[in-house]
Amino acid sequence: MSIELVCFENGPRPSAEAKQREADLDAYLEARVKDLVGKAGPESPPAMLEVMHSLLMENIPNLPPGGGLTSKRSVIESVYNQLVPQKSDQDPEDPDATL
């Protein structure tokens, strides 16, 4: 198997302004996820789907065209997984529980 890569010297490059907008958007999404998880409390954190739904209902500026919030899912999941640790083992008290 092989791959051929074609690079154009004068191809478009991301501008400093675009990189800054992307960083600002990531910081905004991080703050919103922390806020949504924090409001629910540590005893009953919202599911990832609930967080995504809440964010979809907001009018978030500077989302990438064509991808929208879905294109930023990895950023949202990363923050969510830091705040809400996932269960790695079944509950020993409930052998029929599924992950």
Biopython code that builds the backbone (N, CA, C, O; Angstrom):
import numpy as np
from Bio.PDB.StructureBuilder import StructureBuilder

atoms = [
    (1, "MET", "N", (0.846, -1.161, 0.000)),
    (1, "MET", "CA", (0.000, 0.000, 0.000)),
    (1, "MET", "C", (0.897, 1.230, 0.000)),
    (1, "MET", "O", (1.941, 1.245, 0.652)),
    (2, "SER", "N", (0.493, 2.243, -0.720)),
    (2, "SER", "CA", (1.278, 3.473, -0.752)),
    (2, "SER", "C", (0.332, 4.660, -0.756)),
    (2, "SER", "O", (-0.873, 4.527, -0.969)),
    (3, "ILE", "N", (0.913, 5.811, -0.517)),
    (3, "ILE", "CA", (0.145, 7.045, -0.509)),
    (3, "ILE", "C", (0.966, 8.111, -1.208)),
    (3, "ILE", "O", (2.190, 8.148, -1.088)),
    (4, "GLU", "N", (0.297, 8.954, -1.919)),
    (4, "GLU", "CA", (0.963, 10.048, -2.599)),
    (4, "GLU", "C", (0.388, 11.341, -2.054)),
    (4, "GLU", "O", (-0.827, 11.541, -2.062)),
    (5, "LEU", "N", (1.249, 12.206, -1.586)),
    (5, "LEU", "CA", (0.830, 13.456, -0.968)),
    (5, "LEU", "C", (1.213, 14.601, -1.885)),
    (5, "LEU", "O", (2.373, 14.735, -2.275)),
    (6, "VAL", "N", (0.244, 15.419, -2.224)),
    (6, "VAL", "CA", (0.485, 16.575, -3.084)),
    (6, "VAL", "C", (0.338, 17.826, -2.236)),
    (6, "VAL", "O", (-0.714, 18.057, -1.640)),
    (7, "CYS", "N", (1.378, 18.624, -2.180)),
    (7, "CYS", "CA", (1.371, 19.858, -1.399)),
    (7, "CYS", "C", (1.543, 21.048, -2.330)),
    (7, "CYS", "O", (2.403, 21.038, -3.211)),
    (8, "PHE", "N", (0.741, 22.048, -2.136)),
    (8, "PHE", "CA", (0.823, 23.257, -2.938)),
    (8, "PHE", "C", (1.448, 24.364, -2.094)),
    (8, "PHE", "O", (0.967, 24.674, -1.004)),
    (9, "GLU", "N", (2.509, 24.944, -2.602)),
    (9, "GLU", "CA", (3.224, 25.984, -1.856)),
    (9, "GLU", "C", (2.332, 27.174, -1.523)),
    (9, "GLU", "O", (2.419, 27.733, -0.430)),
    (10, "ASN", "N", (1.490, 27.556, -2.450)),
    (10, "ASN", "CA", (0.668, 28.748, -2.262)),
    (10, "ASN", "C", (-0.742, 28.417, -1.784)),
    (10, "ASN", "O", (-1.662, 29.221, -1.935)),
    (11, "GLY", "N", (-0.900, 27.255, -1.219)),
    (11, "GLY", "CA", (-2.202, 26.872, -0.687)),
    (11, "GLY", "C", (-2.577, 27.750, 0.503)),
    (11, "GLY", "O", (-1.707, 28.343, 1.141)),
    (12, "PRO", "N", (-3.877, 27.832, 0.800)),
    (12, "PRO", "CA", (-4.304, 28.673, 1.933)),
    (12, "PRO", "C", (-3.770, 28.147, 3.260)),
    (12, "PRO", "O", (-3.674, 26.937, 3.464)),
    (13, "ARG", "N", (-3.435, 29.034, 4.128)),
    (13, "ARG", "CA", (-2.943, 28.702, 5.457)),
    (13, "ARG", "C", (-3.881, 29.326, 6.491)),
    (13, "ARG", "O", (-4.446, 30.393, 6.250)),
    (14, "PRO", "N", (-4.048, 28.678, 7.623)),
    (14, "PRO", "CA", (-4.896, 29.271, 8.667)),
    (14, "PRO", "C", (-4.293, 30.594, 9.147)),
    (14, "PRO", "O", (-3.094, 30.693, 9.406)),
    (15, "SER", "N", (-5.139, 31.585, 9.255)),
    (15, "SER", "CA", (-4.676, 32.890, 9.721)),
    (15, "SER", "C", (-4.599, 32.894, 11.248)),
    (15, "SER", "O", (-5.178, 32.040, 11.917)),
    (16, "ALA", "N", (-3.887, 33.854, 11.768)),
    (16, "ALA", "CA", (-3.786, 34.002, 13.228)),
    (16, "ALA", "C", (-5.168, 34.283, 13.815)),
    (16, "ALA", "O", (-5.494, 33.826, 14.910)),
    (17, "GLU", "N", (-5.973, 35.039, 13.074)),
    (17, "GLU", "CA", (-7.328, 35.355, 13.531)),
    (17, "GLU", "C", (-8.184, 34.090, 13.618)),
    (17, "GLU", "O", (-8.932, 33.918, 14.580)),
    (18, "ALA", "N", (-8.083, 33.209, 12.629)),
    (18, "ALA", "CA", (-8.843, 31.957, 12.633)),
    (18, "ALA", "C", (-8.401, 31.050, 13.780)),
    (18, "ALA", "O", (-9.230, 30.423, 14.439)),
    (19, "LYS", "N", (-7.102, 30.987, 14.012)),
    (19, "LYS", "CA", (-6.597, 30.180, 15.132)),
    (19, "LYS", "C", (-7.095, 30.721, 16.460)),
    (19, "LYS", "O", (-7.426, 29.946, 17.357)),
    (20, "GLN", "N", (-7.153, 32.048, 16.600)),
    (20, "GLN", "CA", (-7.633, 32.657, 17.842)),
    (20, "GLN", "C", (-9.120, 32.386, 18.034)),
    (20, "GLN", "O", (-9.552, 32.096, 19.149)),
    (21, "ARG", "N", (-9.915, 32.476, 16.961)),
    (21, "ARG", "CA", (-11.356, 32.174, 17.065)),
    (21, "ARG", "C", (-11.571, 30.729, 17.497)),
    (21, "ARG", "O", (-12.451, 30.440, 18.309)),
    (22, "GLU", "N", (-10.759, 29.818, 16.947)),
    (22, "GLU", "CA", (-10.861, 28.397, 17.306)),
    (22, "GLU", "C", (-10.529, 28.192, 18.790)),
    (22, "GLU", "O", (-11.226, 27.457, 19.489)),
    (23, "ALA", "N", (-9.468, 28.841, 19.263)),
    (23, "ALA", "CA", (-9.086, 28.725, 20.676)),
    (23, "ALA", "C", (-10.167, 29.316, 21.582)),
    (23, "ALA", "O", (-10.468, 28.755, 22.636)),
    (24, "ASP", "N", (-10.753, 30.450, 21.174)),
    (24, "ASP", "CA", (-11.816, 31.072, 21.959)),
    (24, "ASP", "C", (-13.049, 30.173, 22.015)),
    (24, "ASP", "O", (-13.685, 30.052, 23.061)),
    (25, "LEU", "N", (-13.383, 29.549, 20.898)),
    (25, "LEU", "CA", (-14.525, 28.635, 20.853)),
    (25, "LEU", "C", (-14.295, 27.428, 21.759)),
    (25, "LEU", "O", (-15.196, 27.018, 22.492)),
    (26, "ASP", "N", (-13.103, 26.865, 21.711)),
    (26, "ASP", "CA", (-12.782, 25.721, 22.578)),
    (26, "ASP", "C", (-12.881, 26.115, 24.052)),
    (26, "ASP", "O", (-13.402, 25.349, 24.863)),
    (27, "ALA", "N", (-12.387, 27.303, 24.403)),
    (27, "ALA", "CA", (-12.453, 27.769, 25.798)),
    (27, "ALA", "C", (-13.912, 27.989, 26.216)),
    (27, "ALA", "O", (-14.290, 27.664, 27.342)),
    (28, "TYR", "N", (-14.725, 28.536, 25.319)),
    (28, "TYR", "CA", (-16.136, 28.759, 25.619)),
    (28, "TYR", "C", (-16.850, 27.429, 25.853)),
    (28, "TYR", "O", (-17.598, 27.280, 26.819)),
    (29, "LEU", "N", (-16.612, 26.464, 24.961)),
    (29, "LEU", "CA", (-17.247, 25.151, 25.113)),
    (29, "LEU", "C", (-16.809, 24.468, 26.399)),
    (29, "LEU", "O", (-17.623, 23.835, 27.071)),
    (30, "GLU", "N", (-15.542, 24.588, 26.748)),
    (30, "GLU", "CA", (-15.043, 24.004, 27.993)),
    (30, "GLU", "C", (-15.768, 24.614, 29.190)),
    (30, "GLU", "O", (-16.190, 23.896, 30.097)),
    (31, "ALA", "N", (-15.913, 25.935, 29.191)),
    (31, "ALA", "CA", (-16.590, 26.611, 30.296)),
    (31, "ALA", "C", (-18.064, 26.192, 30.378)),
    (31, "ALA", "O", (-18.582, 25.980, 31.474)),
    (32, "ARG", "N", (-18.740, 26.071, 29.231)),
    (32, "ARG", "CA", (-20.147, 25.675, 29.227)),
    (32, "ARG", "C", (-20.334, 24.248, 29.724)),
    (32, "ARG", "O", (-21.269, 23.975, 30.477)),
    (33, "VAL", "N", (-19.459, 23.336, 29.313)),
    (33, "VAL", "CA", (-19.569, 21.949, 29.778)),
    (33, "VAL", "C", (-19.351, 21.901, 31.292)),
    (33, "VAL", "O", (-20.083, 21.211, 32.000)),
    (34, "LYS", "N", (-18.359, 22.621, 31.784)),
    (34, "LYS", "CA", (-18.111, 22.664, 33.231)),
    (34, "LYS", "C", (-19.326, 23.220, 33.965)),
    (34, "LYS", "O", (-19.689, 22.728, 35.033)),
    (35, "ASP", "N", (-19.947, 24.235, 33.397)),
    (35, "ASP", "CA", (-21.123, 24.834, 34.012)),
    (35, "ASP", "C", (-22.294, 23.853, 34.035)),
    (35, "ASP", "O", (-22.964, 23.712, 35.058)),
    (36, "LEU", "N", (-22.541, 23.184, 32.931)),
    (36, "LEU", "CA", (-23.661, 22.234, 32.852)),
    (36, "LEU", "C", (-23.472, 21.056, 33.802)),
    (36, "LEU", "O", (-24.420, 20.631, 34.462)),
    (37, "VAL", "N", (-22.260, 20.533, 33.874)),
    (37, "VAL", "CA", (-21.985, 19.406, 34.772)),
    (37, "VAL", "C", (-22.020, 19.885, 36.227)),
    (37, "VAL", "O", (-22.524, 19.182, 37.103)),
    (38, "GLY", "N", (-21.487, 21.075, 36.478)),
    (38, "GLY", "CA", (-21.454, 21.619, 37.838)),
    (38, "GLY", "C", (-22.832, 21.887, 38.399)),
    (38, "GLY", "O", (-23.067, 21.667, 39.588)),
    (39, "LYS", "N", (-23.752, 22.362, 37.566)),
    (39, "LYS", "CA", (-25.110, 22.657, 38.034)),
    (39, "LYS", "C", (-25.837, 21.394, 38.482)),
    (39, "LYS", "O", (-26.646, 21.438, 39.409)),
    (40, "ALA", "N", (-25.553, 20.275, 37.831)),
    (40, "ALA", "CA", (-26.227, 19.022, 38.168)),
    (40, "ALA", "C", (-25.703, 18.444, 39.478)),
    (40, "ALA", "O", (-26.426, 17.733, 40.176)),
    (41, "GLY", "N", (-24.459, 18.744, 39.814)),
    (41, "GLY", "CA", (-23.881, 18.218, 41.039)),
    (41, "GLY", "C", (-23.188, 16.892, 40.814)),
    (41, "GLY", "O", (-23.473, 16.190, 39.844)),
    (42, "PRO", "N", (-22.267, 16.546, 41.720)),
    (42, "PRO", "CA", (-21.486, 15.324, 41.544)),
    (42, "PRO", "C", (-22.283, 14.041, 41.742)),
    (42, "PRO", "O", (-21.880, 12.986, 41.253)),
    (43, "GLU", "N", (-23.414, 14.113, 42.455)),
    (43, "GLU", "CA", (-24.196, 12.904, 42.714)),
    (43, "GLU", "C", (-24.957, 12.440, 41.476)),
    (43, "GLU", "O", (-25.156, 11.242, 41.279)),
    (44, "SER", "N", (-25.378, 13.384, 40.647)),
    (44, "SER", "CA", (-26.170, 13.017, 39.464)),
    (44, "SER", "C", (-25.732, 13.849, 38.250)),
    (44, "SER", "O", (-26.475, 14.715, 37.788)),
    (45, "PRO", "N", (-24.542, 13.586, 37.745)),
    (45, "PRO", "CA", (-24.079, 14.357, 36.595)),
    (45, "PRO", "C", (-24.912, 14.032, 35.356)),
    (45, "PRO", "O", (-25.402, 12.912, 35.212)),
    (46, "PRO", "N", (-25.070, 15.002, 34.468)),
    (46, "PRO", "CA", (-25.846, 14.736, 33.256)),
    (46, "PRO", "C", (-25.096, 13.778, 32.333)),
    (46, "PRO", "O", (-23.869, 13.697, 32.366)),
    (47, "ALA", "N", (-25.839, 13.070, 31.528)),
    (47, "ALA", "CA", (-25.230, 12.190, 30.539)),
    (47, "ALA", "C", (-24.628, 13.053, 29.432)),
    (47, "ALA", "O", (-25.021, 14.205, 29.248)),
    (48, "MET", "N", (-23.685, 12.494, 28.707)),
    (48, "MET", "CA", (-23.040, 13.221, 27.620)),
    (48, "MET", "C", (-24.075, 13.692, 26.596)),
    (48, "MET", "O", (-23.965, 14.795, 26.062)),
    (49, "LEU", "N", (-25.069, 12.865, 26.328)),
    (49, "LEU", "CA", (-26.116, 13.223, 25.384)),
    (49, "LEU", "C", (-26.900, 14.447, 25.850)),
    (49, "LEU", "O", (-27.273, 15.295, 25.039)),
    (50, "GLU", "N", (-27.148, 14.538, 27.145)),
    (50, "GLU", "CA", (-27.851, 15.699, 27.700)),
    (50, "GLU", "C", (-27.023, 16.966, 27.538)),
    (50, "GLU", "O", (-27.564, 18.026, 27.224)),
    (51, "VAL", "N", (-25.717, 16.862, 27.750)),
    (51, "VAL", "CA", (-24.823, 18.013, 27.585)),
    (51, "VAL", "C", (-24.842, 18.469, 26.125)),
    (51, "VAL", "O", (-24.969, 19.661, 25.846)),
    (52, "MET", "N", (-24.716, 17.520, 25.198)),
    (52, "MET", "CA", (-24.741, 17.869, 23.776)),
    (52, "MET", "C", (-26.075, 18.520, 23.407)),
    (52, "MET", "O", (-26.101, 19.503, 22.667)),
    (53, "HIS", "N", (-27.184, 17.976, 23.919)),
    (53, "HIS", "CA", (-28.501, 18.536, 23.622)),
    (53, "HIS", "C", (-28.599, 19.975, 24.139)),
    (53, "HIS", "O", (-29.089, 20.855, 23.431)),
    (54, "SER", "N", (-28.141, 20.213, 25.356)),
    (54, "SER", "CA", (-28.178, 21.565, 25.921)),
    (54, "SER", "C", (-27.372, 22.534, 25.073)),
    (54, "SER", "O", (-27.806, 23.658, 24.819)),
    (55, "LEU", "N", (-26.200, 22.098, 24.637)),
    (55, "LEU", "CA", (-25.362, 22.963, 23.813)),
    (55, "LEU", "C", (-25.988, 23.210, 22.438)),
    (55, "LEU", "O", (-25.856, 24.299, 21.880)),
    (56, "LEU", "N", (-26.667, 22.201, 21.897)),
    (56, "LEU", "CA", (-27.326, 22.372, 20.599)),
    (56, "LEU", "C", (-28.445, 23.407, 20.668)),
    (56, "LEU", "O", (-28.741, 24.067, 19.671)),
    (57, "MET", "N", (-29.065, 23.554, 21.830)),
    (57, "MET", "CA", (-30.162, 24.503, 21.996)),
    (57, "MET", "C", (-29.655, 25.947, 22.113)),
    (57, "MET", "O", (-30.439, 26.890, 22.010)),
    (58, "GLU", "N", (-28.366, 26.114, 22.324)),
    (58, "GLU", "CA", (-27.792, 27.457, 22.470)),
    (58, "GLU", "C", (-27.383, 28.013, 21.101)),
    (58, "GLU", "O", (-27.148, 27.264, 20.153)),
    (59, "ASN", "N", (-27.306, 29.312, 21.028)),
    (59, "ASN", "CA", (-26.814, 29.973, 19.828)),
    (59, "ASN", "C", (-25.332, 30.277, 20.047)),
    (59, "ASN", "O", (-24.973, 31.354, 20.523)),
    (60, "ILE", "N", (-24.485, 29.324, 19.696)),
    (60, "ILE", "CA", (-23.044, 29.445, 19.935)),
    (60, "ILE", "C", (-22.395, 30.071, 18.709)),
    (60, "ILE", "O", (-22.476, 29.516, 17.613)),
    (61, "PRO", "N", (-21.747, 31.228, 18.886)),
    (61, "PRO", "CA", (-21.110, 31.888, 17.742)),
    (61, "PRO", "C", (-19.812, 31.194, 17.329)),
    (61, "PRO", "O", (-19.179, 30.503, 18.127)),
    (62, "ASN", "N", (-19.435, 31.391, 16.076)),
    (62, "ASN", "CA", (-18.159, 30.924, 15.514)),
    (62, "ASN", "C", (-18.020, 29.411, 15.405)),
    (62, "ASN", "O", (-16.901, 28.901, 15.352)),
    (63, "LEU", "N", (-19.147, 28.676, 15.370)),
    (63, "LEU", "CA", (-19.044, 27.240, 15.116)),
    (63, "LEU", "C", (-18.618, 27.038, 13.666)),
    (63, "LEU", "O", (-19.010, 27.814, 12.794)),
    (64, "PRO", "N", (-17.819, 26.005, 13.398)),
    (64, "PRO", "CA", (-17.350, 25.780, 12.029)),
    (64, "PRO", "C", (-18.514, 25.557, 11.064)),
    (64, "PRO", "O", (-19.432, 24.794, 11.365)),
    (65, "PRO", "N", (-18.481, 26.219, 9.912)),
    (65, "PRO", "CA", (-19.547, 26.006, 8.936)),
    (65, "PRO", "C", (-19.501, 24.580, 8.395)),
    (65, "PRO", "O", (-18.432, 24.023, 8.147)),
    (66, "GLY", "N", (-20.670, 24.017, 8.222)),
    (66, "GLY", "CA", (-20.742, 22.666, 7.678)),
    (66, "GLY", "C", (-20.622, 21.575, 8.723)),
    (66, "GLY", "O", (-21.093, 20.461, 8.496)),
    (67, "GLY", "N", (-20.010, 21.855, 9.854)),
    (67, "GLY", "CA", (-19.834, 20.846, 10.893)),
    (67, "GLY", "C", (-20.574, 21.201, 12.160)),
    (67, "GLY", "O", (-21.039, 20.322, 12.887)),
    (68, "GLY", "N", (-20.684, 22.491, 12.425)),
    (68, "GLY", "CA", (-21.392, 22.959, 13.601)),
    (68, "GLY", "C", (-20.837, 22.365, 14.892)),
    (68, "GLY", "O", (-19.641, 22.103, 15.012)),
    (69, "LEU", "N", (-21.724, 22.163, 15.838)),
    (69, "LEU", "CA", (-21.326, 21.652, 17.146)),
    (69, "LEU", "C", (-20.772, 20.238, 17.060)),
    (69, "LEU", "O", (-19.901, 19.866, 17.846)),
    (70, "THR", "N", (-21.264, 19.454, 16.123)),
    (70, "THR", "CA", (-20.798, 18.076, 15.978)),
    (70, "THR", "C", (-19.302, 18.021, 15.701)),
    (70, "THR", "O", (-18.626, 17.091, 16.142)),
    (71, "SER", "N", (-18.781, 18.998, 14.981)),
    (71, "SER", "CA", (-17.351, 19.006, 14.682)),
    (71, "SER", "C", (-16.504, 19.306, 15.915)),
    (71, "SER", "O", (-15.291, 19.093, 15.898)),
    (72, "LYS", "N", (-17.123, 19.795, 16.974)),
    (72, "LYS", "CA", (-16.403, 20.104, 18.216)),
    (72, "LYS", "C", (-16.678, 19.052, 19.297)),
    (72, "LYS", "O", (-16.362, 19.272, 20.466)),
    (73, "ARG", "N", (-17.258, 17.925, 18.917)),
    (73, "ARG", "CA", (-17.607, 16.881, 19.887)),
    (73, "ARG", "C", (-16.389, 16.375, 20.654)),
    (73, "ARG", "O", (-16.488, 16.089, 21.847)),
    (74, "SER", "N", (-15.246, 16.261, 19.989)),
    (74, "SER", "CA", (-14.057, 15.750, 20.683)),
    (74, "SER", "C", (-13.627, 16.692, 21.810)),
    (74, "SER", "O", (-13.167, 16.232, 22.855)),
    (75, "VAL", "N", (-13.771, 17.985, 21.611)),
    (75, "VAL", "CA", (-13.447, 18.955, 22.659)),
    (75, "VAL", "C", (-14.412, 18.789, 23.823)),
    (75, "VAL", "O", (-14.005, 18.761, 24.984)),
    (76, "ILE", "N", (-15.689, 18.682, 23.500)),
    (76, "ILE", "CA", (-16.725, 18.552, 24.527)),
    (76, "ILE", "C", (-16.553, 17.245, 25.300)),
    (76, "ILE", "O", (-16.628, 17.237, 26.529)),
    (77, "GLU", "N", (-16.324, 16.146, 24.591)),
    (77, "GLU", "CA", (-16.133, 14.845, 25.246)),
    (77, "GLU", "C", (-14.907, 14.843, 26.145)),
    (77, "GLU", "O", (-14.931, 14.262, 27.230)),
    (78, "SER", "N", (-13.851, 15.480, 25.707)),
    (78, "SER", "CA", (-12.628, 15.521, 26.502)),
    (78, "SER", "C", (-12.878, 16.197, 27.851)),
    (78, "SER", "O", (-12.470, 15.682, 28.892)),
    (79, "VAL", "N", (-13.539, 17.333, 27.830)),
    (79, "VAL", "CA", (-13.849, 18.047, 29.074)),
    (79, "VAL", "C", (-14.821, 17.235, 29.918)),
    (79, "VAL", "O", (-14.642, 17.109, 31.129)),
    (80, "TYR", "N", (-15.850, 16.684, 29.278)),
    (80, "TYR", "CA", (-16.851, 15.897, 29.994)),
    (80, "TYR", "C", (-16.203, 14.701, 30.688)),
    (80, "TYR", "O", (-16.495, 14.426, 31.853)),
    (81, "ASN", "N", (-15.326, 13.989, 29.980)),
    (81, "ASN", "CA", (-14.681, 12.804, 30.560)),
    (81, "ASN", "C", (-13.752, 13.155, 31.713)),
    (81, "ASN", "O", (-13.536, 12.324, 32.596)),
    (82, "GLN", "N", (-13.201, 14.352, 31.728)),
    (82, "GLN", "CA", (-12.380, 14.786, 32.860)),
    (82, "GLN", "C", (-13.252, 15.049, 34.084)),
    (82, "GLN", "O", (-12.849, 14.786, 35.217)),
    (83, "LEU", "N", (-14.453, 15.574, 33.839)),
    (83, "LEU", "CA", (-15.347, 15.944, 34.941)),
    (83, "LEU", "C", (-16.188, 14.779, 35.460)),
    (83, "LEU", "O", (-16.514, 14.720, 36.645)),
    (84, "VAL", "N", (-16.536, 13.857, 34.565)),
    (84, "VAL", "CA", (-17.398, 12.731, 34.925)),
    (84, "VAL", "C", (-16.645, 11.443, 34.624)),
    (84, "VAL", "O", (-16.699, 10.944, 33.500)),
    (85, "PRO", "N", (-15.950, 10.906, 35.605)),
    (85, "PRO", "CA", (-15.214, 9.660, 35.363)),
    (85, "PRO", "C", (-16.160, 8.536, 34.973)),
    (85, "PRO", "O", (-17.236, 8.386, 35.552)),
    (86, "GLN", "N", (-15.756, 7.763, 34.005)),
    (86, "GLN", "CA", (-16.573, 6.649, 33.527)),
    (86, "GLN", "C", (-16.351, 5.424, 34.406)),
    (86, "GLN", "O", (-15.256, 5.213, 34.926)),
    (87, "LYS", "N", (-17.390, 4.624, 34.565)),
    (87, "LYS", "CA", (-17.260, 3.379, 35.318)),
    (87, "LYS", "C", (-16.473, 2.392, 34.477)),
    (87, "LYS", "O", (-16.771, 2.189, 33.300)),
    (88, "SER", "N", (-15.462, 1.776, 35.089)),
    (88, "SER", "CA", (-14.663, 0.812, 34.343)),
    (88, "SER", "C", (-15.027, -0.629, 34.705)),
    (88, "SER", "O", (-14.726, -1.551, 33.946)),
    (89, "ASP", "N", (-15.661, -0.825, 35.840)),
    (89, "ASP", "CA", (-16.037, -2.172, 36.282)),
    (89, "ASP", "C", (-17.511, -2.185, 36.643)),
    (89, "ASP", "O", (-18.107, -1.151, 36.946)),
    (90, "GLN", "N", (-18.080, -3.373, 36.603)),
    (90, "GLN", "CA", (-19.468, -3.521, 37.044)),
    (90, "GLN", "C", (-19.541, -3.389, 38.560)),
    (90, "GLN", "O", (-18.568, -3.642, 39.270)),
    (91, "ASP", "N", (-20.685, -2.997, 39.027)),
    (91, "ASP", "CA", (-20.946, -2.923, 40.455)),
    (91, "ASP", "C", (-20.975, -4.335, 41.020)),
    (91, "ASP", "O", (-21.772, -5.152, 40.557)),
    (92, "PRO", "N", (-20.138, -4.654, 42.002)),
    (92, "PRO", "CA", (-20.128, -6.019, 42.541)),
    (92, "PRO", "C", (-21.445, -6.404, 43.195)),
    (92, "PRO", "O", (-21.736, -7.592, 43.335)),
    (93, "GLU", "N", (-22.257, -5.413, 43.603)),
    (93, "GLU", "CA", (-23.542, -5.683, 44.225)),
    (93, "GLU", "C", (-24.599, -6.038, 43.183)),
    (93, "GLU", "O", (-25.620, -6.639, 43.518)),
    (94, "ASP", "N", (-24.360, -5.669, 41.910)),
    (94, "ASP", "CA", (-25.345, -5.898, 40.858)),
    (94, "ASP", "C", (-24.686, -6.593, 39.680)),
    (94, "ASP", "O", (-24.230, -5.932, 38.747)),
    (95, "PRO", "N", (-24.628, -7.952, 39.713)),
    (95, "PRO", "CA", (-23.935, -8.678, 38.645)),
    (95, "PRO", "C", (-24.633, -8.594, 37.299)),
    (95, "PRO", "O", (-24.020, -8.892, 36.274)),
    (96, "ASP", "N", (-25.909, -8.192, 37.273)),
    (96, "ASP", "CA", (-26.636, -8.095, 36.011)),
    (96, "ASP", "C", (-26.523, -6.717, 35.380)),
    (96, "ASP", "O", (-27.053, -6.489, 34.293)),
    (97, "ALA", "N", (-25.849, -5.806, 36.038)),
    (97, "ALA", "CA", (-25.713, -4.441, 35.505)),
    (97, "ALA", "C", (-24.859, -4.465, 34.259)),
    (97, "ALA", "O", (-23.890, -5.217, 34.153)),
    (98, "THR", "N", (-25.243, -3.630, 33.328)),
    (98, "THR", "CA", (-24.446, -3.518, 32.096)),
    (98, "THR", "C", (-23.785, -2.157, 32.072)),
    (98, "THR", "O", (-24.293, -1.189, 32.638)),
    (99, "LEU", "N", (-22.654, -2.100, 31.413)),
    (99, "LEU", "CA", (-21.926, -0.830, 31.311)),
    (99, "LEU", "C", (-22.517, 0.033, 30.244)),
    (99, "LEU", "O", (-22.037, 1.143, 30.011)),
]
sb = StructureBuilder()
sb.init_structure("model")
sb.init_model(0)
sb.init_chain("A")
sb.init_seg("    ")
for serial, (resi, resn, name, xyz) in enumerate(atoms, 1):
    if name == "N":
        sb.init_residue(resn, " ", resi, " ")
    sb.init_atom(name, np.array(xyz, "f"), 0.0, 1.0, " ", f" {name:<3s}", serial, name[0])
structure = sb.get_structure()
